[in-house]
Amino acid sequence: MAVTKRMKAMLAKLPKTEDPMPAADAVALLKSMPPTKFDQTVEIHMRLGIDPKQADQIVRGSLVLPHGIGKSKRVVVFAKGNMADEARAAGAEEVGADDLAKKIKEGWTDFDVCIAAPDMMGLVGPLGKVLGPRGLMPSPRAGTVTADIRKTVSEYKAGKVEFRNDPTGIVHAVVGKASFDADKIVDNIKAFIDHIMSLQPNSVRGQYVKSISISATMTPGVMIAA
């Protein structure tokens, strides 16, 4: 496959070695890459020394980054009564119960996050075949099955990040936009790394974090130090 002129220009900017660099230097390097006509998303990729096949070594969760991710997520909520009112007040795009379940069962998934009040999981459970493969199934571990509906919806509308290691043991997440000030991207990166470090499973032996890289939508990856 031919390497484009733009890609050659970016590859020329990369360090000659794969030694990780400080996050601030890596972000500065990314921001020096040739621009695009759109605001690129900046992502972090952490390769962990876990066995993804072991249930007690799965690394997953969510957190609100210090400076958000530059995008408001589309949120739907399964709730009734006061909790439904709280969800609407916090900005949820759709709030409902049986009617929402029917809509999703028929194939509607035009949203980024699905949140459910604990007493609604009996209704939500059968939707697993639709929501599960898309990573949209509410989960207590991810914080999307909760009684604190207002706070949870507000966090996701502000750009709360969800993550789960993939089958190769890598955790991927969005940490901002290329248009963010460099120090804000760095703050987000450090907050994410610190959070992942705090989630190290007790059963993991040896090196927990193998490598970390960051990249923008249209750039090569840059290795950074933990």
N, CA, C and O of each residue as an XYZ file, in Angstrom:
904
protein
N       0.850     -1.196      0.000
C       0.000      0.000      0.000
C       0.885      1.246      0.000
O       1.823      1.341      0.791
N       0.592      2.190     -0.877
C       1.386      3.405     -0.988
C       1.202      4.290      0.242
O       0.097      4.427      0.765
N       2.283      4.877      0.684
C       2.243      5.794      1.819
C       2.011      7.206      1.288
O       2.751      7.678      0.425
N       0.990      7.872      1.803
C       0.657      9.203      1.308
C       1.721     10.219      1.729
O       2.512      9.979      2.641
N       1.715     11.346      1.044
C       2.651     12.413      1.353
C       2.451     12.909      2.776
O       3.408     13.212      3.489
N       1.173     12.984      3.179
C       0.854     13.439      4.533
C       1.397     12.457      5.576
O       1.972     12.867      6.585
N       1.208     11.153      5.321
C       1.695     10.149      6.264
C       3.216     10.177      6.344
O       3.781     10.045      7.430
N       3.886     10.348      5.205
C       5.351     10.431      5.214
C       5.811     11.601      6.080
O       6.791     11.495      6.817
N       5.084     12.723      5.979
C       5.436     13.907      6.766
C       5.274     13.635      8.257
O       6.081     14.087      9.069
N       4.226     12.894      8.613
C       3.995     12.579     10.022
C       5.019     11.578     10.535
O       5.556     11.743     11.630
N       5.291     10.547      9.754
C       6.255      9.530     10.184
C       7.637     10.141     10.377
O       8.404      9.698     11.233
N       7.955     11.168      9.573
C       9.256     11.832      9.684
C       9.406     12.568     11.012
O      10.523     12.809     11.469
N       8.284     12.924     11.627
C       8.313     13.645     12.899
C       8.492     12.718     14.102
O       8.851     13.174     15.187
N       8.242     11.415     13.913
C       8.327     10.475     15.022
C       9.767     10.278     15.473
O      10.691     10.387     14.667
N       9.963      9.986     16.765
C      11.320      9.720     17.261
C      11.926      8.524     16.524
O      11.205      7.659     16.027
N      13.238      8.488     16.462
C      13.927      7.402     15.765
C      13.893      6.104     16.559
O      14.115      5.026     16.006
N      13.617      6.207     17.852
C      13.494      5.019     18.690
C      12.063      4.922     19.202
O      11.293      5.877     19.098
N      11.711      3.762     19.755
C      10.373      3.575     20.311
C      10.356      3.808     21.819
O       9.405      3.429     22.503
N      11.411      4.432     22.327
C      11.445      4.739     23.754
C      10.288      5.682     24.092
O      10.062      6.663     23.384
N       9.555      5.391     25.169
C       8.434      6.271     25.529
C       8.919      7.651     25.929
O      10.008      7.798     26.484
N       8.111      8.659     25.648
C       8.452     10.031     25.990
C       7.439     10.587     26.992
O       6.354     10.026     27.140
N       7.773     11.671     27.674
C       6.810     12.279     28.594
C       5.518     12.646     27.862
O       5.540     12.992     26.681
N       4.399     12.566     28.575
C       3.097     12.835     27.954
C       3.048     14.217     27.313
O       2.492     14.376     26.226
N       3.619     15.205     27.968
C       3.578     16.572     27.431
C       4.306     16.660     26.085
O       3.850     17.345     25.170
N       5.438     15.962     25.975
C       6.189     15.963     24.714
C       5.411     15.231     23.618
O       5.397     15.657     22.463
N       4.763     14.125     23.996
C       3.995     13.344     23.023
C       2.808     14.146     22.499
O       2.510     14.111     21.306
N       2.137     14.863     23.386
C       0.992     15.682     22.972
C       1.468     16.808     22.052
O       0.822     17.101     21.046
N       2.582     17.432     22.389
C       3.131     18.494     21.543
C       3.458     17.950     20.157
O       3.246     18.626     19.151
N       3.976     16.721     20.112
C       4.297     16.092     18.836
C       3.036     15.854     18.015
O       3.001     16.137     16.817
N       1.997     15.330     18.671
C       0.732     15.098     17.959
C       0.173     16.398     17.397
O      -0.289     16.446     16.257
N       0.218     17.449     18.207
C      -0.351     18.722     17.774
C       0.470     19.378     16.664
O      -0.007     20.288     15.986
N       1.716     18.909     16.483
C       2.554     19.461     15.412
C       2.346     18.738     14.078
O       2.880     19.149     13.047
N       1.565     17.656     14.114
C       1.316     16.894     12.889
C       0.475     17.730     11.916
O      -0.246     18.629     12.349
N       0.554     17.446     10.603
C      -0.252     18.174      9.622
C      -1.731     18.163     10.013
O      -2.255     17.101     10.349
N      -2.416     19.297      9.981
C      -3.822     19.380     10.400
C      -4.776     18.720      9.406
O      -4.421     18.447      8.259
N      -5.982     18.476      9.876
C      -7.048     17.951      9.014
C      -8.175     18.972      8.966
O      -8.137     19.992      9.654
N      -9.176     18.685      8.146
C     -10.307     19.604      8.012
C     -11.331     19.424      9.128
O     -12.323     20.150      9.195
N     -11.085     18.458      9.997
C     -12.004     18.244     11.127
C     -11.200     18.169     12.416
O      -9.982     17.996     12.394
N     -11.893     18.299     13.526
C     -11.236     18.277     14.836
C     -11.013     16.821     15.248
O     -11.950     16.129     15.646
N      -9.781     16.372     15.150
C      -9.484     14.965     15.409
C      -9.696     14.591     16.880
O      -9.529     15.418     17.776
N     -10.061     13.349     17.101
C     -10.201     12.799     18.450
C      -8.855     12.238     18.892
O      -8.174     11.564     18.120
N      -8.478     12.516     20.124
C      -7.232     11.988     20.686
C      -7.572     10.784     21.560
O      -8.449     10.862     22.420
N      -6.874      9.674     21.336
C      -7.140      8.445     22.075
C      -5.885      7.962     22.789
O      -4.761      8.272     22.394
N      -6.111      7.192     23.854
C      -5.029      6.535     24.568
C      -5.224      5.029     24.466
O      -6.354      4.542     24.460
N      -4.121      4.297     24.386
C      -4.156      2.841     24.269
C      -3.157      2.279     25.282
O      -1.961      2.552     25.188
N      -3.639      1.504     26.241
C      -2.785      0.942     27.276
C      -2.770     -0.584     27.170
O      -3.799     -1.239     27.334
N      -1.590     -1.135     26.892
C      -1.464     -2.598     26.814
C      -1.120     -3.116     28.201
O      -0.077     -2.784     28.764
N      -2.014     -3.936     28.744
C      -1.883     -4.402     30.121
C      -1.397     -5.849     30.196
O      -1.656     -6.655     29.302
N      -0.693     -6.158     31.274
C      -0.208     -7.518     31.497
C      -1.244     -8.364     32.199
O      -0.972     -8.959     33.242
N      -2.430     -8.418     31.628
C      -3.525     -9.210     32.200
C      -3.830    -10.395     31.284
O      -3.417    -10.419     30.125
N      -4.555    -11.369     31.816
C      -5.065    -12.478     31.003
C      -6.541    -12.187     30.759
O      -7.365    -12.415     31.645
N      -6.890    -11.690     29.576
C      -8.276    -11.293     29.304
C      -9.289    -12.422     29.420
O     -10.493    -12.175     29.496
N      -8.802    -13.668     29.433
C      -9.711    -14.808     29.529
C     -10.122    -15.091     30.969
O     -11.049    -15.860     31.221
N      -9.419    -14.458     31.914
C      -9.744    -14.652     33.326
C     -10.702    -13.564     33.799
O     -10.395    -12.375     33.708
N     -11.859    -13.974     34.302
C     -12.890    -13.012     34.708
C     -12.392    -12.049     35.780
O     -12.809    -10.892     35.822
N     -11.490    -12.532     36.655
C     -11.024    -11.660     37.736
C      -9.909    -10.709     37.296
O      -9.384     -9.940     38.101
N      -9.550    -10.772     36.003
C      -8.532     -9.858     35.498
C      -9.087     -8.867     34.472
O      -8.324     -8.124     33.854
N     -10.385     -8.854     34.293
C     -10.994     -7.893     33.380
C     -10.864     -6.491     33.975
O     -11.153     -6.273     35.152
N     -10.433     -5.560     33.154
C     -10.298     -4.165     33.591
C     -11.351     -3.347     32.853
O     -11.270     -3.172     31.638
N     -12.318     -2.858     33.574
C     -13.384     -2.068     32.968
C     -13.901     -1.051     33.969
O     -13.679     -1.186     35.172
N     -14.584     -0.046     33.478
C     -15.150      0.959     34.365
C     -15.461      2.234     33.602
O     -15.669      2.204     32.389
N     -15.494      3.333     34.300
C     -15.794      4.620     33.681
C     -15.254      5.725     34.577
O     -15.066      5.528     35.777
N     -15.010      6.875     33.993
C     -14.592      8.025     34.789
C     -14.868      9.312     34.016
O     -14.962      9.316     32.788
N     -14.993     10.393     34.766
C     -15.152     11.712     34.173
C     -13.780     12.355     34.146
O     -13.189     12.587     35.201
N     -13.262     12.645     32.966
C     -11.943     13.258     32.842
C     -11.995     14.734     33.255
O     -13.043     15.370     33.147
N     -10.878     15.271     33.722
C     -10.865     16.660     34.221
C     -11.410     17.692     33.246
O     -12.047     18.663     33.655
N     -11.158     17.480     31.938
C     -11.567     18.471     30.934
C     -12.538     17.898     29.908
O     -12.689     18.453     28.820
N     -13.198     16.788     30.248
C     -14.167     16.200     29.332
C     -13.498     15.667     28.069
O     -12.272     15.600     27.985
N     -14.320     15.287     27.085
C     -13.764     14.740     25.846
C     -14.203     15.544     24.617
O     -13.953     15.137     23.483
N     -14.857     16.683     24.848
C     -15.243     17.525     23.721
C     -16.463     17.040     22.979
O     -16.727     17.471     21.857
N     -17.211     16.140     23.602
C     -18.397     15.603     22.939
C     -19.441     15.248     23.979
O     -19.121     14.658     25.010
N     -20.682     15.605     23.714
C     -21.798     15.237     24.577
C     -22.416     13.952     24.051
O     -22.719     13.845     22.863
N     -22.603     12.983     24.927
C     -23.132     11.691     24.492
C     -24.659     11.672     24.500
O     -25.304     12.365     25.288
N     -25.221     10.859     23.600
C     -26.675     10.670     23.539
C     -27.048      9.600     24.550
O     -26.561      8.471     24.479
N     -27.914      9.957     25.496
C     -28.216      9.084     26.627
C     -29.694      8.694     26.651
O     -30.572      9.541     26.488
N     -29.957      7.398     26.857
C     -31.328      6.941     27.097
C     -31.383      6.329     28.491
O     -30.397      5.771     28.973
N     -32.536      6.437     29.128
C     -32.662      5.999     30.516
C     -33.940      5.187     30.716
O     -35.019      5.582     30.275
N     -33.797      4.053     31.384
C     -34.944      3.264     31.812
C     -35.253      3.655     33.256
O     -34.500      3.329     34.174
N     -36.356      4.350     33.440
C     -36.732      4.806     34.777
C     -38.205      5.197     34.800
O     -38.818      5.453     33.764
N     -38.750      5.236     36.005
C     -40.133      5.665     36.193
C     -40.193      6.723     37.284
O     -39.241      6.902     38.043
N     -41.318      7.418     37.355
C     -41.570      8.360     38.439
C     -40.542      9.459     38.565
O     -40.152     10.085     37.579
N     -40.097      9.693     39.820
C     -39.152     10.773     40.085
C     -37.834     10.592     39.356
O     -37.223     11.559     38.901
N     -37.401      9.339     39.250
C     -36.131      9.084     38.566
C     -36.228      9.442     37.081
O     -35.265      9.928     36.488
N     -37.377      9.202     36.501
C     -37.579      9.566     35.092
C     -37.540     11.089     34.947
O     -36.967     11.614     33.992
N     -38.146     11.784     35.893
C     -38.125     13.251     35.869
C     -36.694     13.770     36.000
O     -36.314     14.730     35.330
N     -35.901     13.130     36.866
C     -34.509     13.531     37.062
C     -33.696     13.321     35.776
O     -32.853     14.143     35.416
N     -33.970     12.204     35.099
C     -33.251     11.897     33.856
C     -33.535     12.957     32.794
O     -32.624     13.409     32.101
N     -34.795     13.347     32.673
C     -35.162     14.368     31.681
C     -34.524     15.708     32.037
O     -34.030     16.423     31.165
N     -34.540     16.042     33.334
C     -33.974     17.318     33.777
C     -32.474     17.382     33.525
O     -31.917     18.456     33.295
N     -31.815     16.201     33.571
C     -30.365     16.153     33.365
C     -29.986     16.120     31.889
O     -28.806     16.198     31.548
N     -30.996     16.003     31.001
C     -30.708     16.085     29.572
C     -30.754     14.802     28.780
O     -30.285     14.766     27.643
N     -31.314     13.728     29.359
C     -31.398     12.466     28.624
C     -32.267     12.631     27.378
O     -33.305     13.291     27.416
N     -31.824     12.016     26.263
C     -32.560     12.136     25.000
C     -33.869     11.355     25.015
O     -34.868     11.802     24.451
N     -33.866     10.180     25.666
C     -35.077      9.344     25.741
C     -35.186      8.775     27.140
O     -34.196      8.312     27.707
N     -36.381      8.807     27.697
C     -36.635      8.224     29.014
C     -37.911      7.414     28.926
O     -38.912      7.887     28.388
N     -37.888      6.201     29.449
C     -39.100      5.396     29.367
C     -38.962      4.068     30.071
O     -38.015      3.838     30.823
N     -39.925      3.195     29.818
C     -39.944      1.860     30.416
C     -40.328      0.860     29.324
O     -39.512      0.541     28.459
N     -41.575      0.362     29.363
C     -42.010     -0.626     28.368
C     -41.933     -0.073     26.949
O     -41.553     -0.776     26.012
N     -42.303      1.201     26.808
C     -42.267      1.802     25.470
C     -40.851      1.881     24.910
O     -40.631      1.640     23.723
N     -39.892      2.219     25.772
C     -38.496      2.300     25.347
C     -37.939      0.909     25.053
O     -37.179      0.722     24.102
N     -38.326     -0.063     25.880
C     -37.877     -1.443     25.660
C     -38.378     -1.964     24.317
O     -37.643     -2.639     23.596
N     -39.622     -1.654     23.981
C     -40.200     -2.103     22.717
C     -39.444     -1.476     21.535
O     -39.153     -2.142     20.542
N     -39.141     -0.202     21.666
C     -38.444      0.519     20.599
C     -37.057     -0.091     20.347
O     -36.645     -0.264     19.200
N     -36.352     -0.412     21.426
C     -35.014     -0.995     21.300
C     -35.095     -2.428     20.780
O     -34.275     -2.841     19.960
N     -36.073     -3.176     21.252
C     -36.244     -4.563     20.802
C     -36.483     -4.620     19.297
O     -36.134     -5.601     18.639
N     -37.081     -3.558     18.760
C     -37.354     -3.496     17.316
C     -36.128     -3.037     16.520
O     -36.168     -2.933     15.294
N     -35.023     -2.761     17.258
C     -33.763     -2.458     16.569
C     -33.235     -1.053     16.686
O     -32.200     -0.742     16.097
N     -33.918     -0.176     17.436
C     -33.443      1.204     17.558
C     -32.277      1.280     18.545
O     -32.422      0.900     19.707
N     -31.135      1.764     18.092
C     -29.965      1.920     18.968
C     -29.226      3.224     18.663
O     -27.997      3.271     18.713
N     -29.965      4.264     18.354
C     -29.355      5.548     17.996
C     -28.998      6.346     19.251
O     -29.507      7.446     19.466
N     -28.111      5.773     20.081
C     -27.677      6.443     21.306
C     -26.315      5.886     21.694
O     -25.891      4.846     21.189
N     -25.630      6.593     22.602
C     -24.275      6.210     23.014
C     -24.229      5.504     24.355
O     -23.324      4.707     24.608
N     -25.197      5.788     25.219
C     -25.191      5.243     26.575
C     -26.611      4.875     26.981
O     -27.562      5.608     26.710
N     -26.738      3.719     27.641
C     -28.041      3.298     28.184
C     -27.884      3.149     29.688
O     -27.045      2.384     30.163
N     -28.695      3.881     30.429
C     -28.663      3.874     31.890
C     -29.987      3.306     32.406
O     -31.042      3.547     31.819
N     -29.925      2.566     33.487
C     -31.152      1.976     34.036
C     -31.195      2.103     35.551
O     -30.186      1.913     36.230
N     -32.378      2.427     36.075
C     -32.592      2.378     37.513
C     -32.580      0.900     37.919
O     -32.991      0.052     37.127
N     -32.120      0.569     39.134
C     -32.024     -0.833     39.547
C     -33.323     -1.620     39.387
O     -33.291     -2.796     39.025
N     -34.469     -0.980     39.655
C     -35.737     -1.710     39.581
C     -36.212     -1.928     38.148
O     -37.273     -2.513     37.933
N     -35.441     -1.465     37.168
C     -35.825     -1.637     35.769
C     -35.050     -2.755     35.073
O     -35.282     -3.019     33.893
N     -34.140     -3.410     35.780
C     -33.297     -4.403     35.121
C     -34.067     -5.648     34.681
O     -33.633     -6.356     33.773
N     -35.191     -5.913     35.312
C     -36.021     -7.029     34.854
C     -36.557     -6.770     33.461
O     -36.762     -7.699     32.680
N     -36.782     -5.507     33.155
C     -37.272     -5.106     31.838
C     -36.118     -5.012     30.833
O     -36.271     -5.341     29.657
N     -34.964     -4.555     31.326
C     -33.808     -4.340     30.456
C     -33.083     -5.644     30.118
O     -32.546     -5.789     29.020
N     -33.065     -6.591     31.056
C     -32.344     -7.848     30.860
C     -32.580     -8.527     29.518
O     -31.611     -8.890     28.851
N     -33.837     -8.716     29.091
C     -34.108     -9.386     27.820
C     -33.594     -8.623     26.588
O     -33.588     -9.167     25.483
N     -33.167     -7.378     26.774
C     -32.654     -6.595     25.640
C     -31.170     -6.851     25.400
O     -30.559     -6.233     24.528
N     -30.593     -7.768     26.183
C     -29.167     -8.049     26.084
C     -28.701     -8.431     24.692
O     -27.584     -8.099     24.296
N     -29.552     -9.128     23.944
C     -29.158     -9.565     22.592
C     -28.971     -8.370     21.654
O     -28.177     -8.427     20.714
N     -29.708     -7.291     21.919
C     -29.584     -6.089     21.091
C     -28.492     -5.175     21.638
O     -27.650     -4.685     20.885
N     -28.507     -4.944     22.965
C     -27.591     -3.992     23.575
C     -26.184     -4.549     23.803
O     -25.195     -3.834     23.642
N     -26.101     -5.819     24.174
C     -24.810     -6.430     24.505
C     -23.758     -6.314     23.414
O     -22.674     -5.788     23.665
N     -24.051     -6.794     22.207
C     -23.045     -6.738     21.127
C     -22.583     -5.324     20.785
O     -21.507     -5.143     20.215
N     -23.387     -4.329     21.129
C     -23.039     -2.936     20.827
C     -22.379     -2.235     22.013
O     -22.075     -1.044     21.942
N     -22.159     -2.966     23.091
C     -21.547     -2.378     24.270
C     -22.438     -1.397     25.001
O     -21.949     -0.502     25.689
N     -23.760     -1.560     24.854
C     -24.712     -0.604     25.426
C     -25.492     -1.146     26.624
O     -26.319     -0.434     27.192
N     -25.239     -2.393     27.011
C     -26.002     -3.004     28.100
C     -25.649     -2.345     29.437
O     -24.476     -2.279     29.803
N     -26.662     -1.855     30.168
C     -26.393     -1.263     31.481
C     -25.724     -2.270     32.408
O     -26.056     -3.456     32.400
N     -24.775     -1.781     33.210
C     -24.015     -2.656     34.104
C     -23.691     -1.930     35.398
O     -23.249     -0.782     35.365
N     -23.906     -2.587     36.552
C     -23.534     -1.956     37.828
C     -22.040     -1.638     37.875
O     -21.638     -0.611     38.422
N     -21.219     -2.518     37.302
C     -19.770     -2.319     37.350
C     -19.351     -1.086     36.558
O     -18.405     -0.392     36.931
N     -20.059     -0.819     35.462
C     -19.744      0.369     34.653
C     -20.421      1.616     35.200
O     -20.164      2.726     34.733
N     -21.291      1.430     36.198
C     -21.974      2.579     36.788
C     -23.226      3.005     36.052
O     -23.776      4.071     36.327
N     -23.693      2.165     35.095
C     -24.873      2.536     34.316
C     -26.152      1.881     34.840
O     -27.226      2.086     34.275
N     -26.047      1.100     35.908
C     -27.220      0.682     36.675
C     -27.085      1.407     38.010
O     -26.216      1.078     38.817
N     -27.939      2.383     38.234
C     -27.738      3.259     39.390
C     -29.038      3.912     39.838
O     -29.965      4.100     39.050
N     -29.083      4.250     41.109
C     -30.227      4.990     41.642
C     -29.978      6.496     41.551
O     -30.902      7.300     41.683
N     -28.713      6.865     41.324
C     -28.370      8.285     41.219
C     -28.451      8.698     39.749
O     -27.436      8.979     39.113
N     -29.660      8.730     39.231
C     -29.892      8.972     37.809
C     -29.424     10.358     37.367
O     -28.759     10.492     36.340
N     -29.762     11.367     38.127
C     -29.419     12.744     37.729
C     -27.911     12.908     37.550
O     -27.460     13.433     36.532
N     -27.134     12.463     38.533
C     -25.684     12.614     38.475
C     -25.097     11.815     37.311
O     -24.228     12.307     36.591
N     -25.570     10.588     37.130
C     -25.007      9.718     36.093
C     -25.293     10.267     34.702
O     -24.410     10.281     33.844
N     -26.514     10.715     34.478
C     -26.849     11.297     33.173
C     -26.011     12.546     32.931
O     -25.475     12.731     31.838
N     -25.896     13.394     33.931
C     -25.122     14.639     33.797
C     -23.673     14.343     33.437
O     -23.079     15.041     32.615
N     -23.097     13.298     34.057
C     -21.701     12.949     33.784
C     -21.524     12.486     32.345
O     -20.572     12.883     31.673
N     -22.438     11.648     31.874
C     -22.321     11.165     30.494
C     -22.590     12.282     29.487
O     -21.977     12.314     28.420
N     -23.487     13.180     29.815
C     -23.723     14.309     28.916
C     -22.481     15.202     28.845
O     -22.254     15.881     27.844
N     -21.690     15.194     29.904
C     -20.465     15.984     29.932
C     -19.307     15.248     29.264
O     -18.225     15.812     29.101
N     -19.532     13.983     28.874
C     -18.499     13.224     28.181
C     -17.790     12.192     29.041
O     -16.589     11.979     28.874
N     -18.495     11.552     29.947
C     -17.892     10.505     30.773
C     -17.349      9.389     29.878
O     -17.976      9.016     28.886
N     -16.186      8.866     30.238
C     -15.518      7.839     29.435
C     -15.769      6.452     30.018
O     -15.582      6.231     31.214
N     -16.192      5.523     29.167
C     -16.319      4.122     29.545
C     -15.197      3.336     28.886
O     -14.771      3.674     27.783
N     -14.722      2.306     29.540
C     -13.652      1.501     28.949
C     -13.766      0.050     29.421
O     -14.344     -0.247     30.466
N     -13.193     -0.834     28.613
C     -13.090     -2.254     28.955
C     -11.977     -2.842     28.093
O     -11.897     -2.571     26.895
N     -11.119     -3.652     28.715
C     -10.025     -4.230     27.937
C     -10.562     -5.089     26.794
O     -11.582     -5.764     26.931
N      -9.849     -5.050     25.657
C     -10.261     -5.862     24.523
C      -9.670     -7.275     24.669
O      -8.965     -7.532     25.645
N      -9.933     -8.188     23.741
C      -9.460     -9.575     23.876
C      -7.939     -9.727     23.919
O      -7.434    -10.783     24.299
N      -7.204     -8.676     23.530
C      -5.745     -8.756     23.579
C      -5.168     -8.084     24.829
O      -3.950     -8.002     24.985
N      -6.037     -7.609     25.708
C      -5.572     -6.983     26.948
C      -5.269     -5.510     26.836
O      -4.604     -4.945     27.704
N      -5.753     -4.869     25.764
C      -5.521     -3.435     25.586
C      -6.777     -2.648     25.953
O      -7.888     -3.025     25.580
N      -6.592     -1.565     26.678
C      -7.679     -0.649     27.026
C      -7.560      0.586     26.136
O      -6.499      1.207     26.063
N      -8.649      0.937     25.463
C      -8.674      2.099     24.578
C      -9.663      3.127     25.145
O     -10.702      2.747     25.685
N      -9.353      4.402     25.028
C     -10.292      5.432     25.483
C      -9.998      6.766     24.807
O      -8.871      7.032     24.389
N     -11.023      7.591     24.709
C     -10.892      8.957     24.198
C     -10.427      9.853     25.335
O     -10.945      9.770     26.449
N      -9.448     10.714     25.056
C      -8.961     11.630     26.094
C      -9.037     13.095     25.670
O      -8.416     13.956     26.293
N      -9.802     13.381     24.604
C      -9.984     14.774     24.215
C     -10.008     14.971     22.716
O     -10.111     14.017     21.945
N      -9.910     16.231     22.319
C      -9.883     16.614     20.914
C      -8.553     17.314     20.610
O      -7.933     17.904     21.495
N      -8.133     17.237     19.356
C      -6.874     17.862     18.960
C      -6.883     19.372     19.204
O      -5.830     19.982     19.386
N      -8.072     19.970     19.206
C      -8.178     21.423     19.420
C      -8.021     21.823     20.887
O      -7.875     23.008     21.186
N      -8.049     20.861     21.801
C      -7.867     21.177     23.219
C      -6.481     21.792     23.427
O      -5.547     21.499     22.681
N      -6.357     22.642     24.441
C      -5.039     23.096     24.861
C      -4.212     21.876     25.248
O      -4.741     20.919     25.812
N      -2.926     21.906     24.949
C      -2.069     20.755     25.219
C      -2.109     20.327     26.683
O      -2.136     19.133     26.981
N      -2.112     21.300     27.599
C      -2.085     20.932     29.022
C      -3.368     20.229     29.453
O      -3.345     19.416     30.377
N      -4.479     20.529     28.800
C      -5.733     19.859     29.135
C      -5.710     18.404     28.663
O      -6.208     17.516     29.355
N      -5.134     18.164     27.492
C      -5.007     16.781     27.014
C      -4.095     16.000     27.958
O      -4.384     14.855     28.303
N      -2.996     16.623     28.371
C      -2.062     15.965     29.288
C      -2.748     15.630     30.609
O      -2.575     14.533     31.140
N      -3.526     16.573     31.140
C      -4.260     16.328     32.398
C      -5.185     15.120     32.239
O      -5.253     14.262     33.118
N      -5.897     15.061     31.108
C      -6.812     13.950     30.871
C      -6.068     12.623     30.771
O      -6.508     11.611     31.315
N      -4.939     12.640     30.074
C      -4.127     11.425     29.927
C      -3.667     10.928     31.294
O      -3.803      9.746     31.609
N      -3.128     11.829     32.099
C      -2.627     11.435     33.418
C      -3.750     10.921     34.308
O      -3.559      9.961     35.055
N      -4.920     11.551     34.234
C      -6.059     11.099     35.043
C      -6.482      9.693     34.630
O      -6.806      8.861     35.477
N      -6.479      9.433     33.316
C      -6.874      8.111     32.838
C      -5.859      7.055     33.259
O      -6.239      5.983     33.728
N      -4.571      7.348     33.095
C      -3.541      6.386     33.483
C      -3.628      6.084     34.978
O      -3.564      4.925     35.386
N      -3.773      7.128     35.793
C      -3.872      6.932     37.250
C      -5.062      6.045     37.589
O      -4.976      5.196     38.476
N      -6.175      6.245     36.880
C      -7.371      5.452     37.164
C      -7.151      3.990     36.806
O      -7.522      3.098     37.568
N      -6.545      3.742     35.644
C      -6.277      2.358     35.244
C      -5.309      1.695     36.224
O      -5.477      0.526     36.569
N      -4.304      2.436     36.667
C      -3.348      1.895     37.637
C      -4.049      1.478     38.932
O      -3.677      0.490     39.565
N      -5.069      2.248     39.309
C      -5.785      1.954     40.564
C      -6.660      0.709     40.452
O      -7.130      0.183     41.460
N      -6.877      0.241     39.225
C      -7.755     -0.908     39.004
C      -6.991     -2.218     38.822
O      -7.583     -3.219     38.417
N      -5.704     -2.232     39.109
C      -4.917     -3.448     38.894
C      -5.503     -4.625     39.658
O      -5.618     -4.570     40.883
N      -5.876     -5.696     38.950
C      -6.431     -6.875     39.622
C      -5.383     -7.514     40.539
O      -4.196     -7.541     40.212
N      -5.833     -8.026     41.689
C      -4.910     -8.636     42.652
C      -4.210     -9.865     42.081
O      -3.100    -10.201     42.494
N      -4.864    -10.534     41.128
C      -4.312    -11.780     40.595
C      -3.266    -11.572     39.498
O      -2.667    -12.534     39.017
N      -3.047    -10.316     39.106
C      -2.053    -10.042     38.056
C      -0.653    -10.121     38.658
O      -0.353     -9.488     39.670
N       0.193    -10.916     38.006
C       1.581    -11.054     38.444
C       2.494    -10.446     37.373
O       2.196    -10.514     36.180
N       3.588     -9.861     37.807
C       4.492     -9.271     36.832
C       4.078     -7.849     36.491
O       3.372     -7.191     37.257
N       4.526     -7.386     35.335
C       4.294     -6.001     34.923
C       2.842     -5.782     34.528
O       2.334     -6.459     33.634
N       2.177     -4.853     35.178
C       0.752     -4.592     34.913
C       0.578     -3.769     33.646
O      -0.196     -4.151     32.769
N       1.281     -2.646     33.531
C       1.190     -1.810     32.333
C       2.396     -2.095     31.447
O       3.530     -1.789     31.816
N       2.150     -2.679     30.282
C       3.222     -3.047     29.358
C       3.662     -1.857     28.493
O       4.857     -1.627     28.310
N       2.710     -1.123     27.977
C       3.047      0.036     27.154
C       1.843      0.955     27.054
O       0.705      0.536     27.269
N       2.107      2.215     26.724
C       1.053      3.216     26.556
C       1.362      4.039     25.313
O       2.500      4.459     25.102
N       0.356      4.262     24.504
C       0.540      5.138     23.349
C      -0.670      6.053     23.213
O      -1.755      5.751     23.709
N      -0.463      7.174     22.533
C      -1.570      8.067     22.208
C      -1.546      8.328     20.705
O      -0.502      8.235     20.060
N      -2.685      8.647     20.173
C      -2.779      8.966     18.743
C      -4.012      9.826     18.528
O      -4.925      9.851     19.354
N      -4.023     10.529     17.408
C      -5.217     11.245     16.977
C      -5.834     10.446     15.835
O      -5.232      9.483     15.360
N      -7.007     10.827     15.398
C      -7.744     10.063     14.401
C      -6.918      9.738     13.163
O      -6.978      8.622     12.648
N      -6.143     10.716     12.684
C      -5.403     10.548     11.431
C      -3.892     10.609     11.632
O      -3.164     11.049     10.742
N      -3.414     10.167     12.804
C      -1.967     10.198     13.048
C      -1.470      8.825     13.473
O      -2.251      7.988     13.927
N      -0.160      8.595     13.326
C       0.425      7.375     13.901
C       0.450      7.497     15.419
O       0.271      8.588     15.961
N       0.674      6.374     16.106
C       0.744      6.388     17.552
C       2.093      6.863     18.055
O       3.107      6.732     17.369
N       2.096      7.421     19.267
C       3.310      7.891     19.913
C       3.384      7.240     21.284
O       2.441      7.341     22.069
N       4.500      6.569     21.584
C       4.654      5.899     22.870
C       4.919      6.919     23.975
O       5.712      7.844     23.801
N       4.247      6.739     25.109
C       4.468      7.653     26.235
C       4.814      6.867     27.496
O       4.515      5.678     27.614
N       5.443      7.553     28.421
C       5.827      6.944     29.690
C       4.655      7.016     30.664
O       3.869      7.963     30.642
N       4.551      6.001     31.518
C       3.466      5.964     32.501
C       3.669      7.048     33.541
O       2.859      7.183     34.459
